[in-house]
Amino acid sequence: MTIRKVALVATVCVALSAAGAGAAFSFGKGKPKNVSCKAQVCGTVFNNGAVDTVGNVNIVTVAHPSAGQYCVELNGKLSAASIHQVLLSPTTDGGGKATSIQWAGACGLNGLLVAAWNRDAASSVAQDQGFVLIVP
């Protein structure tokens, strides 16, 4: 193998290992752009019901009436009744236990009801838990 090929292979190996470690690459000029959501609804909701304002798309407010219950009110341009798929994922903002985040139907004037449950024990207990919500 020539020196040039060895240098190329070494560079690729370093780049792949850095990418696997979470490094970001930018070959353009200036600072990288924030990732923008292309879905109908996107947002991160904290365990206290507050909404992260960065990256929030079409979420107006979030009510948190009781432990583990969140009513995510949507922008009036969308109808909660016409939504058939909701993607949810728990975040690290919460109890740190095995948690299930579920879309539980409609709520409020134009909202999606989200329920969080601790499934660590033999029974399920409502638990405050942050989550990411996406409606494709």
N, C-alpha and C positions, 0 to 999 in steps of 0.2 A: 504494500500500500504506500502511496506517495505521501509526503508530508502534508500536501494540500488536502487529501482525503482524510487523513488522521485529524487535522485541524477542524474540518467540517463535521466529522462524527463527534468530536469532543464538544464542539459548539452546540450541536443538536442535543446531546446528552445533558449538558448544563441547562439549556433552555427548557427541556422537558422536566427535569428535576425541579427547577425553579417554578414552573407552572404547576406542578403537583404540590408544591409547598404553598401555593396560593399567591404567587407573585403575579403582578399585572404587567402586561407589555403594552406600550403605546409607541407607534412609529410615526404618528403625526406630530404637528407642531402644537405647542401650548398644552394646557391642562386637559385631561380626558373628560368627556361629557358624562353627565349622570345618565344612568340607564333609565329610560322612560317606559312606562307600562303601556302596552298596546291593547289591553283587554278592556271590556266595558266597565268593570269595577276592579280597583286594586287598592289595597291599603294594609297597613299594619296597625293592629289595635293592641294597646298595652293592657295588662291585667286589671288596671283600674278603670278601663273603658275609654281612656284618652286615645285619640287617633294621632299617629305620626303624620305630620303635615308634609313630609318629604315623600314624594311618590304616590300620594293619595289621589285617586281618580274616582270621581262620582260618589264619594262618601260624604254626606252632609254632617251627620252627627252620629254618636253612638250612645245609647242609653244603657246603663248597667244597673238594672233594678234589684238584682239579688246575686248571691254567689254563683258564679259560673254561667250567668245569663247575660247575653248582650243583644241589643236590638240595633242593628246597623241600618240607619236610615239612608236611603239612596237619593241621588239627585232626581228631581221631578221629570227629567227627560227620559228616565228609565222607569219601567213598571216592574216592581218586585214580583207581581203575579205572573209575568211572562218569563221569568228566569227559571231554567230547568237544570242548571248545573252550577254548583258552587265548589270551588277548590279551597280547602282549608288546611293549614299546617300550624301546629303549635310552635311558639318561639321559646326562647330561654327565659322570657319574662313571666315568671309564675312560680309555682310551688316546687318545680324541679322533680316532680314525680311523673310516673307514667300517666299521660293524660290523653283523653280522647276529645277531639273537637268535632262537633257535628252541626250540620245545618238542620235546624229543627222546624222550619216553616216560615210563616210570615209574622210580622209584628208591627205595631205602630201604624203610621199612615202609609208608608211605602218602604217598609223595612224587611230585613232578613234576620230571623232569630237564630242566634248561634249559641250552642250550649257546650260547656266544658265540664268534663268529668274526670275525677281521679279514679283510675282503675288499678291502683296498686294492691289494694286489699281484696278481700273476698266479695265486697260489695262496691257499688259505684256511688261516689259522693260528689256533688256539685263543687267545683273548685274554680277560683279565679285563675285565669291563664291567658297570657298574651297569645295572639295568633295573627297569621297572614291570611287575608281573604282575597280571592281572585274569582271573578266571573268572566269566563272567556267569551 
